[in-house]
Amino acid sequence: MPETSLRVLVIGGGIGGLCLAQGLRKAGVDVAVYERDRTRTDRLEGYRIHIDPHGAKALHACLPPETWETFVRSTVDLGSFRFLTEDLQELMVMEQDARGAAGSGPTERSHAIDRVTLREVLLTDLDEVLHYDKKFERYERSPDGEITAHFADGTTATGDVLVGADGVNSPVRKQYLPHVDRVDTDAYGIGLKLPLTEEVRAWLQPPLSTGRSMIMAPAPFFLSISVFDRTAAMDDIPETRGDDAYVGSAFVIRRSACPANIEALDGPELKGLIERLVGDWHPQLRRLIAESDPESALLVPYKTSVPVKPWETTNVTLLGDAVHSMSPVGGMGGNTALRDADLLCRQLVSARDGKAATTEAIRVFEAGMLEYGFAAVRKALQYQKQGLQSNKVAVSLSRVFFRAMNGMMQRKWQPGREPARSAAGR
């Protein structure tokens, strides 16, 4: 069928919105991104992000080949993922083979990359379609179905499709689906960074010196630790403002265990709170927190989207955190947004090519997105609940389970045996 004209307006220049723009531009679809940040370098905060095979496949599909190769070269080995006690006793170790399953490529494995670096990769060659300092206020639909977006500076943009990729507080969602809500998950997260200097490398010992570790204790809080090293390729990306090597810590705590004024605490006070709560943990863990940069402390109330029933499809839609935000535990939010971008891109290209009506193409996207998106929301909540388990009997049973699983995995990975391919890599 012949190609048709299709103009897509994307509100929000985060991971999902930029990935969608890359995919549409690669396919020759008319796309424009409107970002409320005033400049390219406004959004310089961020920690390492874990890109799983779902996210890797989406990036590979949407990015031009050279940009995809830049992404791959900018990632680092995830290393092992360990579950440890507060005394650093091993419960379970999951080995990450940097090559993925036998015969597989970069789309079949997980990657670690600095969030700022990932943003720079996604910004590659989008200068002509990305518009900064555009705070979205509302949209209007004309009698012929065209969508006009209105911005705070008095300007407008008109297109055939409007995509809300504008994050957890999405103004597009508030106008389009005002009944969709987010609720507290009864937890806060506190992020910290420890610069990985030569001095720190000298005292930081295994198992904390590489890979990722989850510290599980019989307490209403847990600690996630990730070691991040830069790659040479990161220095080749123009305007990259990513951090040097660092150890990132995410301390997750149940609200009932927090001081009433936690949202008023500054960086040093937040770090001091963690130090007090882990005061009887292993010395390496205590030192890691004590030497982390207090100015890096970031408090995040963990919220989640309430499951939503399918709505009547129009030429306005949503992706990523704008529709299915989730607890950060498990690192699935960004990957789900990338998956959304890939699916929506394919559906819009199909509409542009005249293979489906625009609303039907978007309906197919929304059906898939709601299914896997809210499955991820539920899984993230489950992981958070498990981590915050404080009943001593339940924690003891969990530790028995982890150790049993670890024994099974060690036998499975004995030398000479071909590792079984994971479900994620199939």
Disulfide bonds with the S-S distance in Angstrom:
none
